[in-house]
Amino acid sequence: MDLTGAVWRKSTRSDNGGATCVEVATNLPGVVGVRDSKDRRGPVLAFPPAAWRAFAHAAATGRLAGPH
């Protein structure tokens, strides 16, 4: 996967000055990249845009279920 043109951004709600969050690149054709902000040269997770939108919506609306 070529991430050369990726434009990475952090959530405006990230804590600790953004040191403990993920970065997301949504400008790539057909893929959303997600990486650890502390390890920018590390691995990147790749999601189809529709799957990422569904996840982000579920997270924003509190619909993600944690362990019980």
C-alpha positions as CSV (number, residue, x, y, z in Angstrom):
1,M,0.0,0.0,0.0
2,D,1.4,3.4,-1.1
3,L,1.0,5.9,1.7
4,T,3.2,8.6,0.1
5,G,0.5,11.2,-0.3
6,A,-1.2,10.4,3.1
7,V,-2.3,13.5,5.0
8,W,-2.4,12.4,8.7
9,R,-4.5,14.1,11.3
10,K,-5.3,13.7,15.0
11,S,-8.6,14.1,16.8
12,T,-9.1,17.5,18.3
13,R,-10.3,15.6,21.4
14,S,-7.0,13.8,21.8
15,D,-5.5,14.0,25.3
16,N,-2.0,14.8,26.5
17,G,-1.3,17.1,23.6
18,G,-2.0,14.3,21.1
19,A,0.7,12.1,22.4
20,T,-1.6,9.1,23.1
21,C,-3.9,8.8,20.2
22,V,-4.1,7.6,16.7
23,E,-3.7,9.5,13.4
24,V,-6.0,9.0,10.5
25,A,-5.5,9.6,6.8
26,T,-8.7,9.9,4.9
27,N,-7.4,11.4,1.6
28,L,-6.2,8.2,0.0
29,P,-8.3,6.6,-2.8
30,G,-10.2,3.5,-1.5
31,V,-8.6,3.3,1.9
32,V,-8.4,4.9,5.3
33,G,-5.1,4.6,7.1
34,V,-4.8,4.5,10.9
35,R,-1.5,4.6,12.8
36,D,-0.2,5.2,16.3
37,S,0.8,8.8,16.8
38,K,3.8,7.7,19.0
39,D,5.1,5.4,16.2
40,R,4.7,7.2,12.9
41,R,7.1,4.8,11.1
42,G,5.3,1.8,12.6
43,P,2.5,-0.3,11.1
44,V,-0.6,1.2,9.5
45,L,-4.0,-0.4,9.7
46,A,-6.1,0.0,6.5
47,F,-9.9,0.1,6.3
48,P,-12.4,0.4,3.5
49,P,-13.9,4.0,3.8
50,A,-17.4,2.6,4.5
51,A,-16.1,0.5,7.3
52,W,-14.2,3.4,8.8
53,R,-17.2,5.7,8.6
54,A,-19.4,3.1,10.4
55,F,-16.8,2.7,13.1
56,A,-16.4,6.5,13.6
57,H,-20.1,6.9,13.7
58,A,-20.5,4.2,16.3
59,A,-17.7,5.7,18.4
60,A,-19.2,9.2,18.2
61,T,-22.6,8.1,19.2
62,G,-21.6,5.8,22.0
63,R,-22.7,2.6,20.2
64,L,-19.4,0.7,20.7
65,A,-19.8,-2.1,23.3
66,G,-16.9,-2.7,25.6
67,P,-16.2,-5.9,27.5
68,H,-18.8,-6.8,30.1
